């Protein structure tokens, strides 16, 4: 049985985290991000799957618990920032619409 290097495993997890971020960033319709239940469920499903991958890597000893939690925390922070940006953009558009 071949072993997988820790660096390779961490890179795969980072790639998956970036894929989730790109899924959200590529969503052009900010209104959908802020109001679409189907899109929220896709993100929730992706996050759940990613958390399971991280848990598995921790159980295998590829990541420490601290490293795993940091990966999840970093992704959650990025997602929260993106949602905040979208919310602010949506609010600005509403304000402009009221003025016009």
N, C-alpha and C positions, 0 to 999 in steps of 0.2 A: 504494500500500500504506500503510495507516495504521499508525502506531507505537503501541505500548502503553507507557504510562508505567511507570516503575520502581515507583512507589508502588502502582499497580494490580496489577502482577505479584506484588509482595511480599505484598500483601493476599490475593491468591488463594492463595499458598503458605501463609500463616498460617491462612487459613480451612481449608485441607486438613489442616494439622497439628492444628487444633482438632477437626476432624471425626474424626480418628483417635483423639484423646484421648476424645472423647465416646463413640465406639464402645466403648472399654474401660470408661469410667466407668459407662456405662449397663448394663453386664453385672452383673446383680443377684446372680448366683450366684458368689460369690468362689471357691468350690471349683472351678468350671469354669475360672476365670482361672488358678488355680494348677496345675491338673492336666489340662486339656482340650487335647489335641494339635491338634484342629481349630481351636480358638480361637487358639492360638499361631500356627498357620499363617496364619490370617486377618490377625493383627497383623503377622507377618513380611511377608506379601504387601503390605499397606498401606504398611509402612515402606519396602519396596523400591521401590514405585511412587513414593512421596514423594521418595525419594533420587534417582530418575531425573528427576523434575520439577525438583528443585533443580539437578542436573547440567546439565540442558537450559538452565535460566535462567542458569547460570554461563557456559555456552558461547555463549549469545546476548549476553552482556555486560550482562544485566539485574541480575545479582548479582555481587559480587566473590566470589572463592573463599572468603575469610574470612567473608563474610556467609552464604554457602551452608552452610558448615560449622557456623556458629553456629546456624542454623535447625535443622539435623539434630541437633546436640548438645543444644539446648534441648528438643527433642521426646524424644530418648532419655533425658535426665535426668528429664523428667516421667513417662515410661513406667516407668523404673526405680523412681522413688519410688512410683508407684501399685502396682507389683508388690510392693515392699517392704511397703507398707501392707497389701495383701491377705495377704501371707505372715504378717505379725504378727497380723492378725485371725484367720487360720486357726489359728495356733498357740495364741492365747488361747482360741479355742473348744475346741480339743483339751484344753487344760489344765482348762477348766471342766468338760468332759465327764468327765475322769478323777476330778475331785473329787466330782462328783454321783453 
